[in-house]
Amino acid sequence: MNRHAWPELINALIAKENLSESETAWAMAQIMSGEATGSQIAGFVVALRAKGETAAEVAGFVDAMLAVATPSASGRPARGA
């Protein structure tokens, strides 16, 4: 199930339910775009911390951040390359 609304996500976390990559990607996109309020962000991160993060949840955050990242032209090889 994909829950893409703050009350649904926060309530799921309070109920100790894991979120999907899609759900955490949506949340991070809302945060990074400035659409999420301070209260929504605070409720989300406190509930997530109380539940504990899963690898899939963190992967969703990473996906959302990489989707808007600007490549750097530092001239140095990428990490792990």
DARA-V859580 format. One record per helix or strand of 3 or more residues. SS is the DSSP state (H for helix, E for strand). FROM is the first residue (numbers start at 1). LEN is the number of residues. If there is no record, write none. Layout:
# DARA-V859580
ss = (SS:SS)
from = (FROM:FROM)
len = (LEN:LEN)
This chain:
# DARA-V859580
ss = (H:H:H:H)
from = (6:21:38:55)
len = (9:13:14:14)
